[in-house]
Amino acid sequence: VHLVESGGDLVQPGGSLRLSCAVSGFTFSNYYMTWYRQAPGKERELVATISSTGVIENYASSVKGRFTISRDNAKKTLYLQMNNLKPEDTAVYYCNGLGGRFGWGPGTQVTVSS
C-alpha cells in the first residue's frame, strides 16, 4: 500500500489550497477515505471522511463549510479543497482509510501565515 500526499504550501490567511493523495496497492473504490492532520505538539486529528462512492461526506466542526473532500475512483486519487484558510489549519496533512487502517504516507505540509 502506498499513499502519497501532495499540494501543501505556504499560504496567507484567507487563501486556498487543493491537496491530493495518490494511492496504490489496494482497491481504492472499495474504501471510505479520510484526511487527517497533525499540528506541531498536537495529536493527529480527523479532518474529513468520504464514502467509497463519494456520496457521503463528513467534516470536523473546525473545517466544515471551508473544506471539501472529494475523490476520483478512476484515478485512485483523494482530494481536499481548502478555502478560507486560517493559521490554526497549519499542520501536516495525511490521507488514509478509516481509523488509519493503511500505512501512513509522508504527508504534505500546509502552513498558513502572513
C-alpha positions as CSV (number, residue, x, y, z in Angstrom):
1,V,0.0,0.0,0.0
2,H,1.2,3.4,-0.9
3,L,-0.3,6.8,0.0
4,V,1.4,9.9,-1.4
5,E,0.1,13.3,-0.4
6,S,0.9,16.5,-2.3
7,G,-0.2,20.1,-2.7
8,G,0.8,21.6,0.6
9,D,2.4,25.0,0.6
10,L,2.8,28.3,2.5
11,V,-0.4,30.4,2.1
12,Q,-1.7,33.6,3.6
13,P,-4.8,33.6,5.8
14,G,-7.9,33.6,3.7
15,G,-6.1,31.7,0.9
16,S,-6.9,28.3,-0.7
17,L,-5.1,25.1,-1.4
18,R,-6.0,21.8,-3.0
19,L,-4.4,18.7,-1.6
20,S,-4.2,15.4,-3.5
21,C,-3.5,11.9,-2.4
22,A,-2.5,9.2,-4.9
23,V,-3.0,5.7,-3.7
24,S,-1.9,2.2,-4.9
25,G,-1.8,-1.3,-3.6
26,F,-5.5,-1.7,-2.7
27,T,-8.9,-1.4,-4.3
28,F,-9.4,2.3,-3.7
29,S,-13.0,2.4,-4.8
30,N,-14.0,-0.1,-2.1
31,Y,-13.0,2.0,0.9
32,Y,-14.1,5.1,2.8
33,M,-11.2,7.5,2.8
34,T,-10.2,10.2,5.3
35,W,-7.9,13.2,5.6
36,Y,-6.1,13.7,8.9
37,R,-3.8,16.4,10.1
38,Q,-1.3,16.8,12.8
39,A,-0.1,20.2,14.1
40,P,3.1,20.7,16.0
41,G,2.8,19.3,19.5
42,K,-0.7,18.0,19.0
43,E,-2.4,14.7,18.3
44,R,-3.3,13.7,14.8
45,E,-7.0,14.6,14.2
46,L,-9.6,13.6,11.7
47,V,-10.5,16.4,9.2
48,A,-12.9,14.9,6.7
49,T,-14.2,11.5,5.5
50,I,-15.8,10.4,2.3
51,S,-17.6,7.2,1.4
52,S,-16.4,4.8,-1.2
53,T,-18.7,6.2,-3.9
54,G,-18.3,9.8,-2.8
55,V,-22.0,10.2,-1.8
56,I,-21.4,10.7,2.0
57,E,-19.1,13.3,3.4
58,N,-18.3,14.2,7.0
59,Y,-16.2,17.0,8.4
60,A,-14.7,18.1,11.6
61,S,-16.6,21.1,13.0
62,S,-13.4,23.2,12.7
63,V,-13.3,22.9,8.9
64,K,-17.0,22.5,8.0
65,G,-18.0,25.0,5.4
66,R,-14.4,25.7,4.4
67,F,-13.0,22.3,3.3
68,T,-14.4,19.9,0.7
69,I,-13.3,16.3,0.4
70,S,-13.7,14.5,-3.0
71,R,-12.4,11.5,-4.8
72,D,-11.8,10.2,-8.3
73,N,-12.0,6.4,-8.2
74,A,-10.8,6.0,-11.8
75,K,-7.6,8.0,-10.9
76,K,-7.3,6.4,-7.5
77,T,-6.9,9.9,-6.0
78,L,-8.4,11.6,-3.0
79,Y,-8.6,15.4,-2.8
80,L,-9.1,18.1,-0.2
81,Q,-10.1,21.6,-1.3
82,M,-9.3,24.0,1.5
83,N,-10.7,27.6,1.3
84,N,-10.6,30.5,3.7
85,L,-7.5,29.0,5.4
86,K,-6.7,30.1,8.9
87,P,-3.4,30.0,10.9
88,E,-4.9,27.2,13.0
89,D,-5.1,25.0,9.9
90,T,-1.3,24.8,9.8
91,A,-0.4,21.1,10.1
92,V,1.0,18.1,8.2
93,Y,-2.0,16.6,6.3
94,Y,-2.3,12.9,5.7
95,C,-4.7,10.6,3.8
96,N,-5.7,7.2,5.0
97,G,-8.6,4.8,5.3
98,L,-10.9,4.9,8.3
99,G,-9.0,4.6,11.6
100,G,-5.7,4.8,9.8
101,R,-6.1,1.3,8.5
102,F,-3.3,1.6,5.9
103,G,0.3,2.6,6.5
104,W,0.9,6.3,6.7
105,G,2.3,8.3,3.9
106,P,4.8,11.2,4.2
107,G,2.1,13.8,4.5
108,T,2.1,17.3,3.0
109,Q,2.9,20.4,5.0
110,V,0.3,23.2,5.0
111,T,1.4,26.5,6.6
112,V,-1.0,29.4,6.9
113,S,0.8,32.6,7.8
114,S,1.1,36.2,6.8
